[in-house]
């Protein structure tokens, strides 16, 4: 039997895991590795990519930076989360604000340490990334449009770090990044609809708060329709292997998403739409292997796709 002190310690560890959203962090790490193998490092064997020490350090530094970002975001959003996510907020509060800040600074110092083994450019990149996350959590997220745009940018920056490492600037990569960015931006606006009650209380000036739900829905609709542009290039212009199945399917889901969006009025309905967008993004991570699935069998690319 565990002692009371041990149970309390485990509870706090679980609480901290909830704060840093560990389940999201590992997905980003997986996406970075899959992107490196199937999109960015087109001329390297999969095993060589997996054993690349510098890539491992980039992925590790990215994961820790994202985790620290969730901590500082949770720190500033504690009052808002009590309204929007009361159960999760109560779990998160098992770790004191002071402890969160100590963990936040410790993680960021360790990230700088890891980046120093990569290059001075990596130190500069991750230091800038950490600063932007802090400034977003402290100031920018309270403003319409700007907060959403920066939040989506922060979500794709880890992939930019891997891109800079491989110095692979093919057009197809930016088409992938544009589609991902638009999906994340759509998710951010849906979150604004989902969290409107808490945003009103803490005076976050989101689009639903300032201009009403319909303005947010029009914005989401525009972004969803705009996503057809990168999808067109990815399917008809570039060779993405069997991943075109994912793009066809995701766009059909997005059409269904739009139809449901205009019928949705309650928080529960917006939560479901938020989950649907997250599902499309998550499926996109695993479907990267469809670009050239023979890599899973042979360990290397048989044909240079790009």
C-alpha positions in Angstrom: 0.0 0.0 0.0 1.2 3.5 -0.9 1.7 6.0 1.9 -0.4 9.2 2.0 2.7 11.2 1.1 3.4 8.9 -1.9 -0.2 9.2 -3.1 0.0 12.9 -2.9 3.2 13.0 -4.8 1.8 10.8 -7.6 -1.4 13.0 -7.7 0.8 16.1 -8.2 2.8 14.3 -10.9 -0.5 13.5 -12.7 -1.6 17.1 -12.2 1.6 18.4 -13.7 1.2 16.0 -16.7 -2.3 17.4 -17.1 -0.9 21.0 -17.1 1.8 20.2 -19.7 -0.7 18.1 -21.8 1.8 15.4 -22.3 -0.6 13.6 -24.7 -0.2 16.6 -27.1 3.6 16.8 -26.7 4.3 13.2 -27.8 2.1 13.7 -30.9 4.2 16.8 -32.0 7.4 14.8 -31.4 6.1 11.9 -33.5 5.0 14.4 -36.3 8.5 15.9 -36.3 10.1 12.5 -36.8 7.6 11.4 -39.5 8.0 14.7 -41.3 11.8 14.3 -41.2 11.6 10.8 -42.6 8.9 11.1 -45.3 9.1 14.8 -46.3 12.3 16.7 -45.3 15.1 14.2 -45.3 14.3 12.7 -48.7 17.7 11.4 -49.5 18.4 9.7 -46.1 17.6 6.2 -44.9 14.8 6.2 -42.2 17.2 4.5 -39.7 19.8 7.3 -40.2 17.1 9.9 -39.5 16.0 8.1 -36.3 19.6 7.8 -35.1 20.5 11.4 -35.9 21.6 12.9 -32.5 21.0 16.5 -33.5 17.5 15.8 -34.7 16.8 14.0 -31.4 18.0 17.1 -29.6 15.8 19.4 -31.7 12.8 17.2 -31.1 13.5 17.0 -27.4 14.0 20.8 -27.1 10.8 21.3 -29.1 8.8 19.0 -26.8 10.1 20.6 -23.7 9.5 24.1 -25.0 5.9 23.1 -25.8 5.5 21.6 -22.4 6.8 24.8 -20.7 4.4 26.8 -23.0 1.5 24.9 -21.6 2.7 25.6 -18.1 2.9 29.4 -18.6 -0.4 29.4 -20.5 -2.0 27.5 -17.6 -0.5 30.0 -15.2 -2.1 33.0 -16.9 -5.4 31.2 -17.7 -6.1 29.8 -14.3 -9.3 31.9 -13.7 -10.6 31.4 -17.2 -10.1 27.6 -17.0 -12.1 27.4 -13.8 -15.1 28.6 -15.8 -14.4 26.8 -19.1 -12.9 23.5 -17.8 -13.7 23.3 -14.1 -12.8 19.6 -13.6 -9.4 20.0 -15.4 -8.7 23.3 -13.6 -9.3 21.7 -10.2 -6.8 18.9 -11.1 -4.3 21.4 -12.4 -4.6 23.4 -9.2 -3.1 20.5 -7.2 0.2 22.0 -8.2 0.8 25.5 -6.9 1.4 28.5 -9.1 4.8 28.9 -7.5 5.8 25.3 -8.4 4.5 25.7 -11.9 6.8 28.8 -12.4 9.8 26.9 -11.0 9.2 24.0 -13.4 8.7 26.5 -16.2 12.0 28.2 -15.7 13.9 25.0 -15.1 12.6 23.5 -18.3 13.5 26.6 -20.3 17.0 26.6 -18.9 17.4 22.9 -19.9 16.1 23.7 -23.4 18.8 26.3 -23.8 21.4 23.7 -22.6 20.2 21.2 -25.1 20.2 23.7 -27.9 23.8 24.6 -27.2 24.8 21.2 -28.3 23.1 21.8 -31.7 24.3 25.2 -32.7 24.2 28.9 -31.7 21.3 29.3 -34.2 19.4 26.6 -32.3 19.9 28.6 -29.1 18.6 31.7 -30.8 15.6 29.8 -32.3 14.5 28.2 -29.1 15.1 31.3 -27.0 12.9 33.3 -29.5 10.3 30.5 -29.4 10.2 30.5 -25.6 9.8 34.3 -25.6 7.0 34.4 -28.1 5.1 31.7 -26.2 5.4 33.8 -23.0 4.4 37.0 -24.7 1.4 35.3 -26.4 0.3 33.8 -23.0 0.7 37.1 -21.2 -0.6 39.6 -23.8 -1.3 38.5 -27.4 -4.0 35.9 -26.7 -6.3 38.5 -25.3 -6.6 40.2 -28.7 -8.8 39.2 -31.7 -7.1 37.8 -34.8 -3.6 38.5 -33.6 -3.9 36.0 -30.8 -5.3 33.3 -33.1 -2.7 33.9 -35.8 0.2 33.7 -33.3 -1.3 30.6 -31.5 -1.4 28.8 -34.9 2.1 30.0 -35.7 3.5 28.7 -32.4 2.0 25.3 -33.2 3.9 24.9 -36.5 7.2 26.5 -35.3 8.6 23.1 -34.1 8.4 21.8 -37.7 10.2 25.0 -38.9 13.0 24.1 -36.6 13.4 20.6 -38.3 13.0 22.3 -41.7 15.9 24.7 -40.9 18.0 21.8 -39.8 17.6 19.9 -43.1 17.5 23.1 -45.2 14.9 21.6 -47.4 12.8 24.3 -48.9 10.7 22.5 -51.6 7.3 24.0 -52.5 5.5 20.9 -51.4 6.7 21.4 -47.8 5.2 24.8 -47.7 1.9 23.5 -49.1 1.8 20.9 -46.3 2.6 23.7 -43.7 -0.1 25.9 -45.1 -2.8 23.3 -44.8 -1.7 22.4 -41.3 -1.6 26.1 -40.3 -5.1 26.7 -41.6 -6.4 23.6 -39.7 -4.8 24.9 -36.5 -6.2 28.4 -37.1 -9.7 26.9 -37.6 -9.3 25.0 -34.3 -8.3 28.3 -32.5 -11.4 30.1 -33.7 -13.6 27.1 -32.7 -11.9 27.2 -29.3 -13.0 30.9 -29.0 -16.6 29.8 -29.6 -16.2 27.0 -27.1 -14.7 29.3 -24.4 -16.8 32.4 -24.9 -18.2 32.3 -21.4 -14.8 32.3 -19.7 -13.4 34.9 -22.2 -16.2 37.3 -21.3 -15.5 37.0 -17.6 -11.7 37.6 -17.9 -12.2 40.2 -20.7 -10.4 38.4 -23.5 -11.3 40.3 -26.7 -11.9 37.4 -29.0 -14.0 37.6 -32.2 -17.1 36.0 -30.6 -16.9 38.4 -27.6 -16.4 41.5 -29.7 -18.5 40.7 -32.9 -20.7 37.8 -32.0 -20.8 34.1 -32.8 -21.7 34.6 -36.5 -18.6 36.7 -37.2 -16.5 33.8 -35.8 -18.5 31.3 -37.9 -17.9 33.4 -41.1 -14.2 33.6 -40.3 -14.0 29.8 -39.8 -16.0 29.2 -43.0 -13.6 31.4 -45.0 -10.5 29.6 -43.6 -12.1 26.2 -44.3 -12.8 27.1 -47.9 -9.3 28.7 -48.2 -7.8 25.3 -47.3 -8.8 23.9 -50.6 -5.9 25.9 -52.2 -3.1 23.9 -50.5 -5.1 20.7 -50.9 -5.4 21.3 -54.6 -1.6 21.7 -54.9 -0.9 18.7 -52.7 -3.2 16.5 -54.7 -2.9 17.7 -58.3 0.5 19.4 -58.5 2.8 17.6 -56.1 3.3 13.9 -55.7 2.3 13.0 -52.1 1.8 9.3 -52.8 -1.1 7.6 -51.2 -1.5 10.6 -48.8 -3.9 12.1 -51.3 -6.5 9.7 -49.8 -6.1 11.6 -46.5 -6.6 15.0 -48.2 -9.7 13.9 -50.1 -11.2 12.4 -46.9 -10.3 15.3 -44.7 -11.9 17.8 -47.1 -15.1 15.8 -47.1 -15.0 15.9 -43.3 -14.4 19.6 -43.4 -17.5 20.1 -45.5 -19.5 18.1 -42.9 -17.8 20.3 -40.2 -19.0 23.5 -41.9 -22.6 22.2 -42.1 -22.5 21.3 -38.4 -20.8 24.6 -37.5 -23.7 26.8 -38.6 -26.2 24.6 -36.7 -24.2 24.6 -33.5 -25.1 26.9 -30.7 -24.1 25.3 -27.4 -20.7 24.8 -25.8 -21.1 21.0 -26.1 -21.6 21.3 -29.8 -18.5 23.5 -30.2 -16.5 21.0 -28.2 -17.5 18.2 -30.6 -16.4 20.4 -33.6 -13.1 21.2 -31.8 -12.6 17.4 -31.4 -13.3 16.8 -35.0 -10.6 19.3 -36.2 -8.2 17.8 -33.7 -9.0 14.3 -35.2 -8.2 15.6 -38.7 -4.9 17.0 -37.5 -4.0 13.8 -35.6 -4.9 11.6 -38.6 -2.7 13.8 -40.7 0.3 13.0 -38.5 -0.1 9.2 -39.0 -1.0 9.5 -42.6 2.4 11.1 -43.4 3.6 7.5 -43.8 1.2 7.2 -46.9 3.6 9.4 -48.8 5.9 6.5 -49.3 4.8 3.5 -47.2 7.5 1.2 -48.5 9.9 3.0 -46.2 8.3 1.0 -43.3 9.3 -2.2 -45.1 12.7 -1.3 -46.7 13.9 1.4 -44.2 14.7 3.8 -47.0 13.0 5.7 -49.9 13.1 3.7 -53.1 12.1 6.7 -55.2 12.9 10.4 -54.7 9.4 11.8 -54.5 10.2 15.5 -54.7 
